[in-house]
Structures are given as C-alpha cells and as structure tokens.
Amino acid sequence: MSLAKNILLFGATGTIGSFILDAILIERSQFGRVAIFTSPHTAETKASQLNKLKEQGIEVIVGNVEDENIVKAAYEGIDTVISALGRNALAQQIPLIKLAAASPTVKWFLPSEYGTDIKYGPASANEKPHQLKLKVRAYLEDGISRDDLAYSYVVTGPFAEMYLNLVPGMEEAGGWDVKGRRAVLLGEKGKGEVSLTTMKDVGTLVLNTLLHATAETRNAALCVNSFTTSPDQIQAEFERQLGGQPWDVSRTSLAKLREAETAAWDAGNPAATVLTLRRIWGEGGTLYSERANGLIGEPKVMGLEDVVANEIQRASKL
C-alpha cells in the first residue's frame, strides 16, 4: 500500500494530468480514495469522460479552484495533493498550498513542476518562464512549516512529443515534420544534448514517486527523465526507421534562436516562452548531474526508438 493513501488531483483532465491519472488508475489497488477536482465548465464539457472515471472508482469533485470553502471540503480525508495545473494557472497553487498546510489530513503536496528544471543553475532565477514556478517553490519552502506539509517536485524536462513537433510558423524553434520529411535541428552538429520525458512516462514517474516515498524523495526536487539524446541522434533514428528516405534538414544556431527569442519578448509574442525554453534546453539546461529515477524504484520508461516509432505512426494517420 502506498504511503499516499488518499489522493486529490487538480488538472486531471488536462494535457499532462490525464497521463498522471491514467498511471494511478493502473495501480488503483495501491490507494484508498482517488479524487479529482474539476471546474463546472469541465464537468459540463467533459461529462462523458468524467462519468467513465466515476465508473472506475474515481471521486469527481466539482467546484471553483478559487473557492476556499469548496477546496477545504475537498481536502477532508485527503493526505496527498497532486497539482497538474497548466502554466496559466500556476499562481493558483499558492492558496491551494496554504489550505493544504492548514488541513488536518493533507501532509504531502506535489506541485505542477513537470518540465524544465527552474533551479538548474544561477541563470535560472532570471528566466521569464520560470517566475511563477519559482514563487510557488518559495512559498512551499519558506512560507509554511515542514511539520505541516511536505513537498516533492517531479522535474521531468521537456515532453518528448512536444520537443519533436515542428510548429508551422515557429520553425526556428526546431522540430520534425515526419509527413513532410522536414527537420530543423537546434545547435551545432553533434552537440545540443537534451533529456526528454514522454507524457506517458510523466504519469509513471509521478506514480512511482507516490509508491516509493522516502526521506530522500520528500522535500526534494526529483530530476527524472525517459532518456537523453541529441537533435542529430533523433534525426538519425527517423532516417533509420523510415529506411533512409531523403529529408530536408536545416539548423537553427543558438545565436539565431536567442535573436528570435528576444524579438518575440519585445513584441509581446506568446511564442516567446517556447523560444526561451528551447534555448534553455539547447544550452544544456536539462542535463542533470544525477538522474533521480533510481530513487523512485527505477520505473520502466520509453526510449528514443519508441518515441520516434510513435511519431511515425501518428504522422501516417494525418
């Protein structure tokens, strides 16, 4: 039985929250209560999905995440809270943490940290996309007592599926268009290693964090991933699996990426965040000195071959 017995998940129907919930459902017998907190809008627009979850023994709590009384009621009997709120809702975690620390039952909080390591190095404190997560961490670490609430940050680095995606109009950010056989590689040839995590593996890694709680994993940042690779290795794997079919391959230097990033921020372009993150990754900001997978039981994760095969399969259906 997991030390996390009664779980409440925020953002369970979102991009990454759905993978976390799927992983928990696979090991449903390891837990007591499993509940999700969802908005009235989601309850209305995703009624069929929520009904299926209820059939699987998931409690569905509907309410406004900003309603203190509803959140307090949702916390009753819960010992572990997992947040999978999106980037635009990260600040809402601070009042959730405050209420969790005041709850007589909640003892562990996993904030929405899935992504880039926001304390990778001294420069990280000044990166614009990191600011809200840094505020959440500061509150968790300094704003409440450790006797009231423990935390764990599951830091996964970039999602592999999104890293591989070549976005039309944002080609300078790099990526692969499998159907069009076009690739834009970031950085110099043979360099630019990056650690990636598939979205399915994010769920697995969060699950294992729950199942393998120790003194080392509590009140700690767990830098985990699926695998480490480079743009050239990814390109080589696509060519290997597709039989060497010709590709249109170009490169974006880090200098050019920085120029595009600066211009995007100056213009108030929402794409600026993506460009900054891609630049951080290209500079090595996902290459952890020590991979924490072993601390949570070394779960089985996907490899580059699997991810490329999935991308090829997805492209074939377009």
C-alpha positions in Angstrom: 0.0 0.0 0.0 1.4 3.4 -0.9 2.2 5.9 1.8 -0.1 8.2 -0.2 -3.3 6.6 0.6 -6.0 9.2 -0.3 -5.2 11.4 -3.3 -6.7 14.5 -4.7 -5.6 15.6 -8.2 -6.1 19.0 -9.7 -6.0 19.3 -13.5 -6.7 15.7 -14.0 -8.3 16.1 -17.4 -5.6 18.4 -18.8 -2.7 17.7 -21.1 -0.4 16.1 -18.5 -2.9 15.5 -15.7 -4.7 12.8 -17.8 -1.5 10.8 -18.0 -0.9 11.1 -14.3 -4.4 9.9 -13.6 -4.0 7.0 -16.1 -0.9 5.8 -14.3 -2.6 6.0 -10.9 -5.6 4.0 -12.3 -3.3 1.2 -13.4 -2.2 0.8 -9.8 -5.6 1.7 -8.3 -5.4 -1.1 -5.7 -2.4 0.7 -4.1 -4.5 3.6 -3.0 -7.6 4.2 -0.9 -9.5 7.2 -2.2 -8.6 8.8 -5.5 -10.4 12.0 -6.2 -10.1 14.7 -8.8 -11.1 18.4 -8.6 -12.6 19.9 -11.7 -14.3 23.1 -12.7 -18.0 23.4 -13.6 -17.0 24.1 -17.2 -15.1 20.9 -17.4 -17.9 19.0 -15.7 -20.2 20.2 -18.5 -17.9 19.8 -21.5 -16.3 16.6 -20.5 -19.3 14.9 -18.8 -18.8 11.6 -20.7 -15.1 11.4 -19.7 -15.9 12.1 -16.1 -18.7 9.5 -16.0 -16.2 6.9 -17.1 -13.8 7.9 -14.4 -16.6 7.6 -11.8 -17.3 4.1 -13.1 -13.6 3.3 -12.4 -14.0 4.4 -8.8 -12.7 8.0 -9.1 -14.4 10.6 -7.0 -15.2 13.8 -9.0 -15.4 17.0 -7.0 -16.8 19.9 -9.0 -16.1 23.5 -8.0 -14.1 26.7 -8.5 -10.5 26.2 -7.5 -10.5 29.8 -6.1 -13.4 28.9 -3.7 -11.7 28.4 -0.4 -14.7 26.6 1.2 -15.0 24.1 -1.6 -11.3 23.4 -1.6 -11.3 22.9 2.2 -14.1 20.4 1.9 -12.3 18.6 -0.9 -9.2 18.2 1.3 -11.2 16.4 4.0 -9.7 13.0 4.5 -7.0 13.6 1.8 -3.4 13.0 2.6 -1.7 13.8 -0.7 -2.4 16.5 -3.2 -1.1 16.4 -6.8 -1.3 19.5 -9.0 -1.3 19.3 -12.8 -2.5 22.8 -13.4 -1.3 24.4 -16.6 1.2 27.2 -17.0 -1.5 29.9 -17.0 -2.9 28.7 -13.6 0.4 28.1 -11.7 -0.2 31.0 -9.3 -3.5 29.4 -8.1 -1.3 26.8 -6.4 -0.2 29.1 -3.7 -3.7 29.4 -2.0 -4.1 25.6 -2.6 -0.8 25.0 -0.7 -1.9 27.4 2.1 -5.1 25.5 2.6 -3.3 22.2 2.4 -0.9 23.2 5.1 -3.8 24.2 7.3 -5.6 20.9 6.6 -5.5 18.3 9.5 -5.1 15.5 7.0 -3.1 16.7 4.0 0.6 16.0 4.5 2.2 15.9 1.0 1.9 18.3 -2.0 3.3 17.7 -5.5 3.1 21.0 -7.4 2.9 21.3 -11.2 6.7 21.1 -11.8 6.6 18.7 -14.8 9.0 20.4 -17.3 12.2 22.4 -17.2 14.4 22.5 -14.1 13.8 26.0 -12.8 16.8 25.9 -10.5 19.2 24.3 -12.8 21.9 27.0 -12.4 22.4 30.6 -11.3 20.9 32.0 -14.5 17.6 30.1 -14.0 16.4 32.6 -11.4 16.2 35.2 -14.2 14.4 33.2 -16.9 11.0 34.7 -17.6 9.1 31.4 -18.0 10.3 30.3 -14.5 9.0 33.1 -12.4 5.6 31.7 -11.3 7.1 28.2 -10.5 9.8 29.9 -8.5 7.2 31.8 -6.5 5.3 28.5 -5.8 8.5 26.9 -4.7 9.4 29.8 -2.4 6.0 29.6 -0.7 6.3 25.8 -0.3 9.8 26.0 1.1 9.7 29.2 3.2 6.0 30.1 3.7 4.9 27.1 5.6 6.2 24.7 8.2 7.7 21.4 7.2 5.7 19.9 10.1 2.5 20.9 8.3 3.2 19.9 4.7 6.0 18.1 2.8 6.5 18.6 -0.9 8.2 16.8 -3.9 9.0 18.3 -7.2 8.8 15.9 -10.1 11.0 17.7 -12.6 10.8 15.9 -16.0 12.4 18.2 -18.5 10.7 18.7 -21.9 7.9 16.4 -23.1 9.4 14.3 -25.9 6.3 14.5 -28.1 6.3 18.3 -28.0 10.0 18.6 -28.4 9.8 16.6 -31.7 6.9 18.7 -33.1 7.8 21.2 -35.8 5.3 24.0 -35.3 4.3 25.9 -38.5 5.4 29.5 -38.2 7.9 28.7 -35.5 10.3 26.6 -37.4 13.3 28.4 -35.8 12.3 26.6 -32.5 13.3 23.3 -34.1 11.4 20.0 -34.6 10.4 17.3 -37.1 7.7 17.2 -39.7 7.6 13.5 -40.4 4.9 13.6 -43.1 6.8 16.4 -45.0 10.2 14.9 -44.2 11.5 18.2 -42.9 13.6 18.7 -39.8 15.1 21.8 -38.1 17.9 20.8 -35.7 18.9 23.1 -32.8 22.5 23.9 -32.2 25.8 22.7 -33.8 26.1 19.3 -35.4 26.8 16.6 -32.8 26.0 18.8 -29.9 22.9 20.1 -28.0 22.1 17.0 -25.9 18.7 17.2 -24.2 16.9 15.0 -21.7 13.3 14.2 -22.6 10.4 12.6 -20.9 7.3 11.2 -22.7 4.0 12.3 -21.4 3.1 8.7 -20.6 6.3 8.4 -18.6 5.5 11.6 -16.6 2.5 9.7 -15.3 4.7 6.7 -14.5 7.3 8.8 -12.7 4.7 10.6 -10.6 3.1 7.3 -9.7 6.5 5.9 -8.6 7.1 9.0 -6.6 4.0 8.1 -4.7 4.8 4.4 -4.3 8.5 5.0 -3.3 8.3 7.8 -0.8 11.4 8.1 1.4 13.3 10.8 3.3 15.3 11.4 0.1 12.2 12.0 -2.1 10.3 14.2 0.3 11.1 17.9 0.4 13.2 17.4 -2.7 13.4 18.1 -6.4 13.5 14.8 -8.3 15.1 15.4 -11.7 13.9 12.4 -13.7 13.6 11.6 -17.5 12.9 9.0 -20.1 16.2 9.3 -22.0 18.9 11.7 -23.1 19.6 12.3 -26.8 20.6 15.0 -29.3 18.9 16.5 -32.4 21.3 14.6 -34.7 20.6 11.3 -32.9 16.8 11.9 -33.3 17.3 12.7 -37.0 19.4 9.5 -37.5 16.7 7.4 -35.8 13.9 8.8 -38.0 16.1 8.0 -41.1 16.8 4.5 -39.8 13.1 3.7 -39.1 12.0 5.2 -42.4 14.6 3.4 -44.5 16.8 6.4 -45.3 14.2 8.4 -47.2 15.6 11.9 -48.0 14.9 14.7 -45.6 15.1 18.5 -45.9 17.3 19.2 -42.9 18.4 22.6 -41.7 19.7 24.1 -38.4 19.0 26.9 -36.1 22.0 28.1 -34.2 21.7 29.1 -30.6 22.7 32.6 -31.5 19.8 32.8 -34.0 17.4 31.3 -31.5 18.4 33.9 -29.0 17.7 36.6 -31.5 14.2 35.2 -32.2 13.6 34.9 -28.5 14.5 38.5 -27.8 12.3 39.8 -30.7 9.4 37.7 -29.5 9.5 39.1 -26.0 9.9 42.6 -27.3 6.8 42.2 -29.4 4.8 40.6 -26.7 4.5 37.4 -28.8 3.2 34.4 -26.8 5.7 32.3 -28.6 8.5 33.9 -26.6 8.0 31.4 -23.8 8.5 28.4 -26.2 11.6 30.0 -27.7 13.1 30.7 -24.3 12.6 27.1 -23.2 14.1 25.8 -26.4 17.1 28.0 -25.9 17.5 26.7 -22.3 17.3 23.1 -23.5 19.8 23.8 -26.3 22.2 25.2 -23.8 22.1 22.0 -21.7 19.6 23.0 -19.1 18.1 19.5 -18.9 21.4 17.6 -18.4 21.1 16.8 -14.7 24.3 15.9 -12.8 22.3 13.0 -11.3 19.2 11.3 -12.6 16.7 10.6 -9.8 14.8 7.7 -11.4 16.6 5.3 -9.1 15.3 7.0 -6.0 11.7 6.1 -7.1 12.3 2.5 -8.0 13.8 2.9 -11.5 10.5 2.5 -13.3 10.5 1.3 -16.9 10.4 4.2 -19.2 10.3 4.7 -23.0 13.4 5.2 -25.2 14.1 7.2 -28.4 13.2 4.3 -30.7 9.7 4.1 -29.1 9.1 7.8 -29.4 10.2 8.0 -33.0 8.1 5.0 -33.9 5.1 6.6 -32.3 5.7 9.9 -34.2 5.9 8.0 -37.5 2.7 6.1 -36.7 0.9 9.4 -35.8 2.1 11.1 -39.0 0.8 8.1 -41.0 -2.7 8.9 -39.8 -2.7 12.6 -40.8 
